Amino acid sequence: MSDATLHAHSLDPDSFAVQIADSIESFIVATTEVAKGDEPDSAVPFLLLEVSQLLLAGGRLGAHEDIVPEERYEPDPGPDMDVDELRMRFAAMLDPVDVFSEVFDPYEPRKAPVPFRISDNLADIIMDLRHGLAHYRAGRTTEALWWWQFSYFSNWGPTASATLRALQSLVSHVRLDQPLEELDGLDTDEDLTEEALAEEAGRVMVQEIAGPLGIRTRK
């Protein structure tokens, strides 16, 4: 993308910036609607779809050449919106499968998995994306693209990837009629080893979580 395109005040609907912004805004709107809990029966499959689509936009940002902001220092986009209510709504909706284990960096050898929460991840992703969207809506297109690209590498990209794996694993367990290991009592405040994770794991049959989370098993 040319420098002229990056700095244009009126962007073509087919431009890279507009497409990325549309994908990000669509994700924020869709997941915020899911968090309202109006359709809990379709929450998990819908989140799986939305996170997958967001990561397509992230992949495009990651494959793009480095975007250089116009200013040396980031302009103040204003206060970040509070995401605590969203976080709590997701946590209530996803209980008892909110907590999952993840290896933070697959290229760091001998790293034990650590606990994360899907609800925390979704709220953090939305906060990152809103920050860039504030720049975009203020007409600072280059700044928005720089922020989305930078935070894709540093935070929301890895967070979304981990969340996608958790959601995909959950759906797979249910669709394949496989019992799901429940990390009952596992908390993100704990620093547990791989052995401790195994000790914490209990057995929960798929039918106990499939209905409330809107996932049908195979017939």
Sequence and secondary structure as in RCSB ss.txt:
>XXXX:A:sequence
MSDATLHAHSLDPDSFAVQIADSIESFIVATTEVAKGDEPDSAVPFLLLEVSQLLLAGGRLGAHEDIVPEERYEP
DPGPDMDVDELRMRFAAMLDPVDVFSEVFDPYEPRKAPVPFRISDNLADIIMDLRHGLAHYRAGRTTEALWWWQF
SYFSNWGPTASATLRALQSLVSHVRLDQPLEELDGLDTDEDLTEEALAEEAGRVMVQEIAGPLGIRTRK
>XXXX:A:secstr
  HHHHH SS  TTSHHHHHHHHHHHHHHHHHHHHTTS GGGHHHHHHHHHHHHHHHHHHHHHS     SSSS  
        HHHHHHHHHHHTTS EEEE S TTSTT   EEEEHHHHHHHHHHHHHHHHHHHHTT HHHHHHHHHH
HIIIIIHHHHHHHHHHHHHHHHHHHTT  EEEETT  TTS   HHHHHHHEEEE THHHHTTTT     
